[in-house]
Amino acid sequence: MTADPSSTRDTASPYACDLCRLPVEVSGFELMTVTGVKRFCCEGCVGVYQMLNGDTLVEDKDGQLSEA
Ligand SMILES: [Zn+2]
């Protein structure tokens, strides 16, 4: 019997874009939200997600918050 170790390997598939579900092959397109970090495949998906879920985004800036 031959146990093929490659058949039990962990899935090496990349993270699925949180907008279009395509594999995320380039890191850096990330957004911090109230439910955690979202990752995207491209800048376009980041922009669309920002528009659709703007109220769930958490600003990750060192700048001071403008409290009016
Ligand atoms: Zn995408």
PDB file of the backbone (N, CA, C, O) and the ligand in Angstrom, with CONECT records:
HET     ZN  A 101       1
ATOM      1  N   MET A   1       0.835  -1.209   0.000  1.00  0.00           N
ATOM      2  CA  MET A   1       0.000   0.000   0.000  1.00  0.00           C
ATOM      3  C   MET A   1       0.864   1.250   0.000  1.00  0.00           C
ATOM      4  O   MET A   1       1.873   1.331   0.699  1.00  0.00           O
ATOM      5  N   THR A   2       0.459   2.186  -0.770  1.00  0.00           N
ATOM      6  CA  THR A   2       1.253   3.400  -0.862  1.00  0.00           C
ATOM      7  C   THR A   2       0.454   4.587  -0.348  1.00  0.00           C
ATOM      8  O   THR A   2      -0.567   4.978  -0.914  1.00  0.00           O
ATOM      9  N   ALA A   3       0.945   5.131   0.717  1.00  0.00           N
ATOM     10  CA  ALA A   3       0.296   6.321   1.240  1.00  0.00           C
ATOM     11  C   ALA A   3       0.931   7.546   0.605  1.00  0.00           C
ATOM     12  O   ALA A   3       2.087   7.878   0.864  1.00  0.00           O
ATOM     13  N   ASP A   4       0.195   8.167  -0.181  1.00  0.00           N
ATOM     14  CA  ASP A   4       0.731   9.337  -0.881  1.00  0.00           C
ATOM     15  C   ASP A   4       0.572  10.571  -0.004  1.00  0.00           C
ATOM     16  O   ASP A   4      -0.541  11.051   0.207  1.00  0.00           O
ATOM     17  N   PRO A   5       1.653  11.066   0.489  1.00  0.00           N
ATOM     18  CA  PRO A   5       1.555  12.223   1.399  1.00  0.00           C
ATOM     19  C   PRO A   5       1.021  13.463   0.711  1.00  0.00           C
ATOM     20  O   PRO A   5       0.450  14.340   1.358  1.00  0.00           O
ATOM     21  N   SER A   6       1.200  13.538  -0.579  1.00  0.00           N
ATOM     22  CA  SER A   6       0.758  14.742  -1.268  1.00  0.00           C
ATOM     23  C   SER A   6      -0.763  14.800  -1.360  1.00  0.00           C
ATOM     24  O   SER A   6      -1.331  15.862  -1.613  1.00  0.00           O
ATOM     25  N   SER A   7      -1.419  13.666  -1.155  1.00  0.00           N
ATOM     26  CA  SER A   7      -2.868  13.658  -1.272  1.00  0.00           C
ATOM     27  C   SER A   7      -3.538  14.223  -0.018  1.00  0.00           C
ATOM     28  O   SER A   7      -4.724  14.554  -0.017  1.00  0.00           O
ATOM     29  N   THR A   8      -2.755  14.322   1.029  1.00  0.00           N
ATOM     30  CA  THR A   8      -3.326  14.815   2.279  1.00  0.00           C
ATOM     31  C   THR A   8      -2.794  16.197   2.634  1.00  0.00           C
ATOM     32  O   THR A   8      -2.958  16.673   3.757  1.00  0.00           O
ATOM     33  N   ARG A   9      -2.161  16.823   1.665  1.00  0.00           N
ATOM     34  CA  ARG A   9      -1.574  18.129   1.949  1.00  0.00           C
ATOM     35  C   ARG A   9      -2.683  19.139   2.255  1.00  0.00           C
ATOM     36  O   ARG A   9      -3.824  19.005   1.811  1.00  0.00           O
ATOM     37  N   ASP A  10      -2.312  20.114   3.005  1.00  0.00           N
ATOM     38  CA  ASP A  10      -3.257  21.187   3.285  1.00  0.00           C
ATOM     39  C   ASP A  10      -3.526  21.977   2.011  1.00  0.00           C
ATOM     40  O   ASP A  10      -2.663  22.111   1.143  1.00  0.00           O
ATOM     41  N   THR A  11      -4.685  22.469   1.932  1.00  0.00           N
ATOM     42  CA  THR A  11      -5.015  23.244   0.751  1.00  0.00           C
ATOM     43  C   THR A  11      -4.126  24.476   0.671  1.00  0.00           C
ATOM     44  O   THR A  11      -4.052  25.285   1.596  1.00  0.00           O
ATOM     45  N   ALA A  12      -3.473  24.581  -0.437  1.00  0.00           N
ATOM     46  CA  ALA A  12      -2.593  25.728  -0.622  1.00  0.00           C
ATOM     47  C   ALA A  12      -3.315  26.851  -1.347  1.00  0.00           C
ATOM     48  O   ALA A  12      -2.713  27.836  -1.774  1.00  0.00           O
ATOM     49  N   SER A  13      -4.606  26.674  -1.470  1.00  0.00           N
ATOM     50  CA  SER A  13      -5.353  27.696  -2.179  1.00  0.00           C
ATOM     51  C   SER A  13      -5.326  28.997  -1.401  1.00  0.00           C
ATOM     52  O   SER A  13      -5.427  28.997  -0.174  1.00  0.00           O
ATOM     53  N   PRO A  14      -5.192  30.091  -2.105  1.00  0.00           N
ATOM     54  CA  PRO A  14      -5.117  31.390  -1.433  1.00  0.00           C
ATOM     55  C   PRO A  14      -6.466  31.811  -0.861  1.00  0.00           C
ATOM     56  O   PRO A  14      -7.509  31.219  -1.138  1.00  0.00           O
ATOM     57  N   TYR A  15      -6.395  32.845  -0.064  1.00  0.00           N
ATOM     58  CA  TYR A  15      -7.591  33.426   0.533  1.00  0.00           C
ATOM     59  C   TYR A  15      -8.537  33.897  -0.572  1.00  0.00           C
ATOM     60  O   TYR A  15      -8.103  34.397  -1.610  1.00  0.00           O
ATOM     61  N   ALA A  16      -9.817  33.729  -0.331  1.00  0.00           N
ATOM     62  CA  ALA A  16     -10.789  34.172  -1.324  1.00  0.00           C
ATOM     63  C   ALA A  16     -11.175  35.618  -1.055  1.00  0.00           C
ATOM     64  O   ALA A  16     -11.493  35.997   0.072  1.00  0.00           O
ATOM     65  N   CYS A  17     -11.138  36.400  -2.095  1.00  0.00           N
ATOM     66  CA  CYS A  17     -11.497  37.803  -2.000  1.00  0.00           C
ATOM     67  C   CYS A  17     -12.841  37.958  -1.300  1.00  0.00           C
ATOM     68  O   CYS A  17     -13.800  37.260  -1.628  1.00  0.00           O
ATOM     69  N   ASP A  18     -12.910  38.860  -0.350  1.00  0.00           N
ATOM     70  CA  ASP A  18     -14.135  39.031   0.415  1.00  0.00           C
ATOM     71  C   ASP A  18     -15.232  39.728  -0.382  1.00  0.00           C
ATOM     72  O   ASP A  18     -16.347  39.899   0.112  1.00  0.00           O
ATOM     73  N   LEU A  19     -14.929  40.119  -1.582  1.00  0.00           N
ATOM     74  CA  LEU A  19     -15.976  40.725  -2.403  1.00  0.00           C
ATOM     75  C   LEU A  19     -16.388  39.794  -3.541  1.00  0.00           C
ATOM     76  O   LEU A  19     -17.566  39.467  -3.684  1.00  0.00           O
ATOM     77  N   CYS A  20     -15.426  39.370  -4.343  1.00  0.00           N
ATOM     78  CA  CYS A  20     -15.763  38.596  -5.539  1.00  0.00           C
ATOM     79  C   CYS A  20     -15.373  37.135  -5.412  1.00  0.00           C
ATOM     80  O   CYS A  20     -15.647  36.348  -6.318  1.00  0.00           O
ATOM     81  N   ARG A  21     -14.738  36.751  -4.310  1.00  0.00           N
ATOM     82  CA  ARG A  21     -14.375  35.365  -4.029  1.00  0.00           C
ATOM     83  C   ARG A  21     -13.270  34.830  -4.922  1.00  0.00           C
ATOM     84  O   ARG A  21     -12.973  33.636  -4.880  1.00  0.00           O
ATOM     85  N   LEU A  22     -12.667  35.664  -5.711  1.00  0.00           N
ATOM     86  CA  LEU A  22     -11.522  35.210  -6.475  1.00  0.00           C
ATOM     87  C   LEU A  22     -10.338  35.057  -5.540  1.00  0.00           C
ATOM     88  O   LEU A  22     -10.266  35.731  -4.513  1.00  0.00           O
ATOM     89  N   PRO A  23      -9.407  34.175  -5.887  1.00  0.00           N
ATOM     90  CA  PRO A  23      -8.243  33.991  -5.023  1.00  0.00           C
ATOM     91  C   PRO A  23      -7.411  35.257  -4.899  1.00  0.00           C
ATOM     92  O   PRO A  23      -7.145  35.953  -5.880  1.00  0.00           O
ATOM     93  N   VAL A  24      -7.011  35.532  -3.677  1.00  0.00           N
ATOM     94  CA  VAL A  24      -6.185  36.708  -3.428  1.00  0.00           C
ATOM     95  C   VAL A  24      -4.725  36.323  -3.594  1.00  0.00           C
ATOM     96  O   VAL A  24      -4.162  35.615  -2.759  1.00  0.00           O
ATOM     97  N   GLU A  25      -4.126  36.784  -4.657  1.00  0.00           N
ATOM     98  CA  GLU A  25      -2.749  36.403  -4.951  1.00  0.00           C
ATOM     99  C   GLU A  25      -1.771  37.512  -4.626  1.00  0.00           C
ATOM    100  O   GLU A  25      -0.558  37.302  -4.630  1.00  0.00           O
ATOM    101  N   VAL A  26      -2.292  38.678  -4.349  1.00  0.00           N
ATOM    102  CA  VAL A  26      -1.436  39.801  -3.991  1.00  0.00           C
ATOM    103  C   VAL A  26      -1.903  40.355  -2.660  1.00  0.00           C
ATOM    104  O   VAL A  26      -3.067  40.717  -2.495  1.00  0.00           O
ATOM    105  N   SER A  27      -0.980  40.415  -1.714  1.00  0.00           N
ATOM    106  CA  SER A  27      -1.367  40.950  -0.422  1.00  0.00           C
ATOM    107  C   SER A  27      -1.283  42.469  -0.441  1.00  0.00           C
ATOM    108  O   SER A  27      -0.630  43.066  -1.297  1.00  0.00           O
ATOM    109  N   GLY A  28      -1.946  43.063   0.505  1.00  0.00           N
ATOM    110  CA  GLY A  28      -1.883  44.515   0.579  1.00  0.00           C
ATOM    111  C   GLY A  28      -3.238  45.165   0.408  1.00  0.00           C
ATOM    112  O   GLY A  28      -3.460  46.294   0.847  1.00  0.00           O
ATOM    113  N   PHE A  29      -4.147  44.442  -0.236  1.00  0.00           N
ATOM    114  CA  PHE A  29      -5.492  44.987  -0.403  1.00  0.00           C
ATOM    115  C   PHE A  29      -6.345  44.531   0.762  1.00  0.00           C
ATOM    116  O   PHE A  29      -7.125  43.586   0.646  1.00  0.00           O
ATOM    117  N   GLU A  30      -6.191  45.203   1.870  1.00  0.00           N
ATOM    118  CA  GLU A  30      -6.886  44.797   3.087  1.00  0.00           C
ATOM    119  C   GLU A  30      -7.630  45.967   3.707  1.00  0.00           C
ATOM    120  O   GLU A  30      -7.245  47.127   3.556  1.00  0.00           O
ATOM    121  N   LEU A  31      -8.699  45.633   4.405  1.00  0.00           N
ATOM    122  CA  LEU A  31      -9.458  46.642   5.127  1.00  0.00           C
ATOM    123  C   LEU A  31      -9.749  46.116   6.523  1.00  0.00           C
ATOM    124  O   LEU A  31     -10.097  44.947   6.691  1.00  0.00           O
ATOM    125  N   MET A  32      -9.609  46.966   7.511  1.00  0.00           N
ATOM    126  CA  MET A  32      -9.987  46.595   8.867  1.00  0.00           C
ATOM    127  C   MET A  32     -11.441  46.976   9.101  1.00  0.00           C
ATOM    128  O   MET A  32     -11.831  48.133   8.944  1.00  0.00           O
ATOM    129  N   THR A  33     -12.225  45.993   9.476  1.00  0.00           N
ATOM    130  CA  THR A  33     -13.632  46.268   9.743  1.00  0.00           C
ATOM    131  C   THR A  33     -13.964  45.839  11.163  1.00  0.00           C
ATOM    132  O   THR A  33     -13.142  45.240  11.856  1.00  0.00           O
ATOM    133  N   VAL A  34     -15.168  46.152  11.577  1.00  0.00           N
ATOM    134  CA  VAL A  34     -15.581  45.822  12.936  1.00  0.00           C
ATOM    135  C   VAL A  34     -15.687  44.313  13.136  1.00  0.00           C
ATOM    136  O   VAL A  34     -15.728  43.836  14.270  1.00  0.00           O
ATOM    137  N   THR A  35     -15.730  43.565  12.042  1.00  0.00           N
ATOM    138  CA  THR A  35     -15.814  42.109  12.149  1.00  0.00           C
ATOM    139  C   THR A  35     -14.497  41.441  11.801  1.00  0.00           C
ATOM    140  O   THR A  35     -14.428  40.218  11.679  1.00  0.00           O
ATOM    141  N   GLY A  36     -13.460  42.236  11.641  1.00  0.00           N
ATOM    142  CA  GLY A  36     -12.159  41.653  11.351  1.00  0.00           C
ATOM    143  C   GLY A  36     -11.582  42.185  10.052  1.00  0.00           C
ATOM    144  O   GLY A  36     -12.162  43.043   9.386  1.00  0.00           O
ATOM    145  N   VAL A  37     -10.426  41.645   9.720  1.00  0.00           N
ATOM    146  CA  VAL A  37      -9.750  42.103   8.516  1.00  0.00           C
ATOM    147  C   VAL A  37     -10.344  41.435   7.289  1.00  0.00           C
ATOM    148  O   VAL A  37     -10.539  40.220   7.252  1.00  0.00           O
ATOM    149  N   LYS A  38     -10.621  42.238   6.310  1.00  0.00           N
ATOM    150  CA  LYS A  38     -11.098  41.724   5.041  1.00  0.00           C
ATOM    151  C   LYS A  38      -9.978  41.846   4.027  1.00  0.00           C
ATOM    152  O   LYS A  38      -9.218  42.814   4.024  1.00  0.00           O
ATOM    153  N   ARG A  39      -9.894  40.852   3.177  1.00  0.00           N
ATOM    154  CA  ARG A  39      -8.845  40.881   2.161  1.00  0.00           C
ATOM    155  C   ARG A  39      -9.462  40.782   0.765  1.00  0.00           C
ATOM    156  O   ARG A  39     -10.482  40.126   0.552  1.00  0.00           O
ATOM    157  N   PHE A  40      -8.817  41.444  -0.152  1.00  0.00           N
ATOM    158  CA  PHE A  40      -9.377  41.544  -1.497  1.00  0.00           C
ATOM    159  C   PHE A  40      -8.305  41.256  -2.539  1.00  0.00           C
ATOM    160  O   PHE A  40      -7.105  41.335  -2.276  1.00  0.00           O
ATOM    161  N   CYS A  41      -8.794  40.914  -3.750  1.00  0.00           N
ATOM    162  CA  CYS A  41      -7.875  40.508  -4.807  1.00  0.00           C
ATOM    163  C   CYS A  41      -7.281  41.704  -5.532  1.00  0.00           C
ATOM    164  O   CYS A  41      -6.235  41.600  -6.173  1.00  0.00           O
ATOM    165  N   CYS A  42      -7.954  42.828  -5.426  1.00  0.00           N
ATOM    166  CA  CYS A  42      -7.479  43.968  -6.187  1.00  0.00           C
ATOM    167  C   CYS A  42      -8.008  45.261  -5.583  1.00  0.00           C
ATOM    168  O   CYS A  42      -8.883  45.261  -4.718  1.00  0.00           O
ATOM    169  N   GLU A  43      -7.451  46.350  -6.065  1.00  0.00           N
ATOM    170  CA  GLU A  43      -7.844  47.652  -5.541  1.00  0.00           C
ATOM    171  C   GLU A  43      -9.303  47.955  -5.843  1.00  0.00           C
ATOM    172  O   GLU A  43      -9.976  48.626  -5.059  1.00  0.00           O
ATOM    173  N   GLY A  44      -9.792  47.466  -6.972  1.00  0.00           N
ATOM    174  CA  GLY A  44     -11.176  47.699  -7.337  1.00  0.00           C
ATOM    175  C   GLY A  44     -12.135  47.106  -6.322  1.00  0.00           C
ATOM    176  O   GLY A  44     -13.130  47.730  -5.956  1.00  0.00           O
ATOM    177  N   CYS A  45     -11.829  45.889  -5.867  1.00  0.00           N
ATOM    178  CA  CYS A  45     -12.700  45.238  -4.892  1.00  0.00           C
ATOM    179  C   CYS A  45     -12.648  45.986  -3.560  1.00  0.00           C
ATOM    180  O   CYS A  45     -13.661  46.085  -2.867  1.00  0.00           O
ATOM    181  N   VAL A  46     -11.503  46.500  -3.205  1.00  0.00           N
ATOM    182  CA  VAL A  46     -11.396  47.288  -1.979  1.00  0.00           C
ATOM    183  C   VAL A  46     -12.311  48.504  -2.059  1.00  0.00           C
ATOM    184  O   VAL A  46     -13.025  48.827  -1.110  1.00  0.00           O
ATOM    185  N   GLY A  47     -12.274  49.165  -3.200  1.00  0.00           N
ATOM    186  CA  GLY A  47     -13.086  50.362  -3.370  1.00  0.00           C
ATOM    187  C   GLY A  47     -14.575  50.073  -3.297  1.00  0.00           C
ATOM    188  O   GLY A  47     -15.335  50.812  -2.672  1.00  0.00           O
ATOM    189  N   VAL A  48     -14.982  48.986  -3.945  1.00  0.00           N
ATOM    190  CA  VAL A  48     -16.394  48.634  -3.941  1.00  0.00           C
ATOM    191  C   VAL A  48     -16.839  48.259  -2.529  1.00  0.00           C
ATOM    192  O   VAL A  48     -17.918  48.649  -2.084  1.00  0.00           O
ATOM    193  N   TYR A  49     -15.999  47.500  -1.834  1.00  0.00           N
ATOM    194  CA  TYR A  49     -16.362  47.095  -0.483  1.00  0.00           C
ATOM    195  C   TYR A  49     -16.471  48.313   0.433  1.00  0.00           C
ATOM    196  O   TYR A  49     -17.348  48.382   1.295  1.00  0.00           O
ATOM    197  N   GLN A  50     -15.578  49.257   0.234  1.00  0.00           N
ATOM    198  CA  GLN A  50     -15.622  50.482   1.032  1.00  0.00           C
ATOM    199  C   GLN A  50     -16.928  51.224   0.813  1.00  0.00           C
ATOM    200  O   GLN A  50     -17.519  51.766   1.747  1.00  0.00           O
ATOM    201  N   MET A  51     -17.362  51.238  -0.431  1.00  0.00           N
ATOM    202  CA  MET A  51     -18.609  51.945  -0.736  1.00  0.00           C
ATOM    203  C   MET A  51     -19.813  51.232  -0.129  1.00  0.00           C
ATOM    204  O   MET A  51     -20.734  51.865   0.387  1.00  0.00           O
ATOM    205  N   LEU A  52     -19.786  49.892  -0.202  1.00  0.00           N
ATOM    206  CA  LEU A  52     -20.938  49.124   0.259  1.00  0.00           C
ATOM    207  C   LEU A  52     -20.980  48.996   1.775  1.00  0.00           C
ATOM    208  O   LEU A  52     -22.054  48.884   2.366  1.00  0.00           O
ATOM    209  N   ASN A  53     -19.813  49.013   2.398  1.00  0.00           N
ATOM    210  CA  ASN A  53     -19.752  48.736   3.838  1.00  0.00           C
ATOM    211  C   ASN A  53     -18.980  49.811   4.586  1.00  0.00           C
ATOM    212  O   ASN A  53     -18.265  49.527   5.547  1.00  0.00           O
ATOM    213  N   GLY A  54     -19.131  51.029   4.140  1.00  0.00           N
ATOM    214  CA  GLY A  54     -18.364  52.111   4.725  1.00  0.00           C
ATOM    215  C   GLY A  54     -18.569  52.256   6.223  1.00  0.00           C
ATOM    216  O   GLY A  54     -17.661  52.662   6.949  1.00  0.00           O
ATOM    217  N   ASP A  55     -19.777  51.919   6.684  1.00  0.00           N
ATOM    218  CA  ASP A  55     -20.061  52.117   8.109  1.00  0.00           C
ATOM    219  C   ASP A  55     -19.484  51.012   8.979  1.00  0.00           C
ATOM    220  O   ASP A  55     -19.571  51.083  10.205  1.00  0.00           O
ATOM    221  N   THR A  56     -18.896  49.992   8.364  1.00  0.00           N
ATOM    222  CA  THR A  56     -18.302  48.920   9.167  1.00  0.00           C
ATOM    223  C   THR A  56     -16.780  49.008   9.176  1.00  0.00           C
ATOM    224  O   THR A  56     -16.107  48.210   9.828  1.00  0.00           O
ATOM    225  N   LEU A  57     -16.256  49.964   8.461  1.00  0.00           N
ATOM    226  CA  LEU A  57     -14.811  50.060   8.367  1.00  0.00           C
ATOM    227  C   LEU A  57     -14.227  50.705   9.612  1.00  0.00           C
ATOM    228  O   LEU A  57     -14.811  51.612  10.206  1.00  0.00           O
ATOM    229  N   VAL A  58     -13.068  50.211   9.983  1.00  0.00           N
ATOM    230  CA  VAL A  58     -12.355  50.777  11.117  1.00  0.00           C
ATOM    231  C   VAL A  58     -11.109  51.457  10.587  1.00  0.00           C
ATOM    232  O   VAL A  58     -10.243  50.825   9.983  1.00  0.00           O
ATOM    233  N   GLU A  59     -11.037  52.717  10.817  1.00  0.00           N
ATOM    234  CA  GLU A  59      -9.883  53.455  10.340  1.00  0.00           C
ATOM    235  C   GLU A  59      -8.652  53.058  11.138  1.00  0.00           C
ATOM    236  O   GLU A  59      -8.651  53.084  12.368  1.00  0.00           O
ATOM    237  N   ASP A  60      -7.620  52.697  10.422  1.00  0.00           N
ATOM    238  CA  ASP A  60      -6.392  52.276  11.081  1.00  0.00           C
ATOM    239  C   ASP A  60      -5.302  53.315  10.838  1.00  0.00           C
ATOM    240  O   ASP A  60      -4.286  53.060  10.191  1.00  0.00           O
ATOM    241  N   LYS A  61      -5.556  54.464  11.372  1.00  0.00           N
ATOM    242  CA  LYS A  61      -4.624  55.564  11.152  1.00  0.00           C
ATOM    243  C   LYS A  61      -4.018  56.015  12.473  1.00  0.00           C
ATOM    244  O   LYS A  61      -4.608  55.867  13.543  1.00  0.00           O
ATOM    245  N   ASP A  62      -2.847  56.558  12.358  1.00  0.00           N
ATOM    246  CA  ASP A  62      -2.206  57.103  13.543  1.00  0.00           C
ATOM    247  C   ASP A  62      -2.695  58.529  13.805  1.00  0.00           C
ATOM    248  O   ASP A  62      -2.506  59.087  14.886  1.00  0.00           O
ATOM    249  N   GLY A  63      -3.314  59.085  12.799  1.00  0.00           N
ATOM    250  CA  GLY A  63      -3.771  60.460  12.934  1.00  0.00           C
ATOM    251  C   GLY A  63      -4.818  60.582  14.018  1.00  0.00           C
ATOM    252  O   GLY A  63      -5.476  59.610  14.387  1.00  0.00           O
ATOM    253  N   GLN A  64      -4.955  61.753  14.502  1.00  0.00           N
ATOM    254  CA  GLN A  64      -5.903  61.967  15.564  1.00  0.00           C
ATOM    255  C   GLN A  64      -7.329  61.951  15.043  1.00  0.00           C
ATOM    256  O   GLN A  64      -7.607  62.439  13.947  1.00  0.00           O
ATOM    257  N   LEU A  65      -8.204  61.403  15.816  1.00  0.00           N
ATOM    258  CA  LEU A  65      -9.597  61.374  15.416  1.00  0.00           C
ATOM    259  C   LEU A  65     -10.183  62.763  15.526  1.00  0.00           C
ATOM    260  O   LEU A  65      -9.935  63.495  16.484  1.00  0.00           O
ATOM    261  N   SER A  66     -10.963  63.103  14.523  1.00  0.00           N
ATOM    262  CA  SER A  66     -11.588  64.412  14.583  1.00  0.00           C
ATOM    263  C   SER A  66     -12.930  64.298  15.271  1.00  0.00           C
ATOM    264  O   SER A  66     -13.923  63.875  14.679  1.00  0.00           O
ATOM    265  N   GLU A  67     -12.937  64.676  16.504  1.00  0.00           N
ATOM    266  CA  GLU A  67     -14.194  64.626  17.244  1.00  0.00           C
ATOM    267  C   GLU A  67     -14.848  65.988  17.190  1.00  0.00           C
ATOM    268  O   GLU A  67     -14.333  66.951  17.757  1.00  0.00           O
ATOM    269  N   ALA A  68     -15.940  66.072  16.536  1.00  0.00           N
ATOM    270  CA  ALA A  68     -16.603  67.355  16.383  1.00  0.00           C
ATOM    271  C   ALA A  68     -17.507  67.588  17.576  1.00  0.00           C
ATOM    272  O   ALA A  68     -18.171  68.621  17.656  1.00  0.00           O
TER     273      ALA A  68
HETATM  274 ZN    ZN A 101     -12.031  40.608  -5.690  1.00  0.00          ZN2+
END
